[in-house]
């Protein structure tokens, strides 16, 4: 497979997956950094991402022109890709709801501060620990 055969859809798909990985990593970063095994968790997450991308490559290369077959190793990588991606999507959905809430509250306090006599500094809040722990539990 040469690089000349990569379509725009494949590039956009890869960019989407990279964006999901970046958002998921930054969503998990605070929880990982507070853990006593933070170096191990960062390495494990990186390895999981690499394995998932191997699964995506195997899905794209093996099953583009031929039907599914029962080979064990490629199917394990592809299954890991799908399960890891679904985990990240659930995690991201929870964090996107939290981020939208934080942005709306930031705008509310900013507008309120514009018309208030007492000027207070408007800060965007941190993610709530409860939301972060709930998302990780799911």
C-alpha positions in Angstrom: 0.0 0.0 0.0 1.6 3.2 -1.1 1.0 6.6 0.4 -0.4 7.8 -2.9 -3.5 5.6 -2.5 -4.5 7.2 0.8 -7.8 9.0 0.3 -9.0 12.2 1.9 -11.5 10.2 3.9 -8.8 8.1 5.4 -6.8 11.2 6.3 -9.8 12.8 7.9 -10.6 9.6 9.8 -7.1 9.4 11.1 -7.2 13.1 12.1 -10.5 12.5 13.9 -9.0 9.6 15.9 -6.0 11.6 16.8 -8.3 14.4 18.0 -10.2 12.0 20.1 -7.0 10.7 21.6 -5.7 14.1 22.4 -9.0 15.2 24.0 -9.2 12.0 26.0 -5.6 12.3 27.2 -6.1 15.9 28.4 -9.3 14.9 30.0 -7.5 12.1 31.9 -4.3 13.9 32.6 -5.3 15.4 36.0 -6.5 12.0 37.3 -3.3 10.3 36.0 -1.0 12.9 37.5 -2.7 12.5 40.9 -2.1 8.7 40.9 0.9 7.2 42.6 1.7 5.1 39.5 1.4 8.0 37.1 4.5 7.1 35.0 3.1 3.5 34.6 -0.3 4.8 33.6 1.1 7.2 31.0 3.1 4.5 29.4 0.1 2.1 29.6 -2.1 4.6 27.9 0.5 5.3 25.2 0.9 1.5 24.6 -2.9 1.2 24.4 -3.2 4.0 21.9 -0.4 2.4 19.7 -2.2 -1.0 19.9 -5.4 0.7 18.9 -3.8 2.3 15.9 -2.3 -1.0 14.9 -5.9 -2.4 15.0 -7.1 0.5 12.9 -4.4 -0.1 10.3 -5.2 -3.8 10.2 -8.9 -3.0 9.8 -8.2 -0.7 7.0 -5.6 -2.8 5.2 -6.9 -6.3 5.7 -10.6 -5.8 5.2 -10.7 -3.1 2.5 -10.8 -5.4 -0.5 -11.5 -8.9 1.1 -14.1 -10.2 3.5 -13.6 -10.9 7.1 -11.6 -14.0 8.0 -10.9 -15.8 11.2 -7.3 -15.0 11.8 -6.7 -14.5 15.5 -4.1 -11.8 15.9 -5.5 -9.2 13.5 -9.0 -9.7 15.0 -7.6 -9.2 18.5 -6.0 -5.9 17.5 -9.2 -4.8 15.7 -11.4 -5.8 18.7 -9.1 -3.9 21.0 -9.3 -0.8 18.7 -13.1 -0.9 18.8 -13.4 -1.4 22.6 -10.8 1.2 23.4 -12.4 3.7 21.0 -15.9 3.1 22.5 -14.3 3.7 26.0 -12.9 6.9 24.8 -16.2 8.0 23.2 -18.1 7.4 26.4 -15.5 9.3 28.4 -15.4 12.2 25.9 -19.2 12.5 25.9 -19.2 13.0 29.7 -16.3 15.5 29.5 -17.9 17.4 26.7 -21.1 17.9 28.7 -18.9 19.1 31.6 -16.9 21.4 29.3 -20.1 22.9 27.8 -21.4 23.5 31.4 -18.1 25.2 32.3 -18.2 27.5 29.2 -21.8 28.5 29.8 -21.1 29.3 33.4 -18.0 31.3 32.3 -20.1 33.4 30.0 -22.8 33.8 32.6 -20.3 35.1 35.2 -18.6 37.3 32.6 -21.9 38.9 31.5 -23.0 39.3 35.2 -19.7 40.9 36.0 -20.1 43.4 33.1 -23.2 44.8 34.6 -22.2 44.5 38.2 -20.8 47.3 40.4 -18.4 45.0 42.1 -15.9 43.8 39.6 -14.7 40.2 40.3 -12.2 38.2 38.4 -13.9 35.7 36.2 -12.2 32.3 36.1 -13.1 29.2 34.3 -13.7 26.4 36.8 -11.7 23.2 37.0 -13.4 19.9 36.1 -15.2 18.6 39.1 -13.6 15.6 40.7 -16.9 13.8 40.9 -17.4 14.0 37.1 -13.8 12.9 36.4 -14.1 9.9 38.8 -17.5 8.9 37.4 -16.2 9.0 33.8 -13.2 6.9 34.8 -15.5 4.5 36.6 -17.7 3.9 33.6 
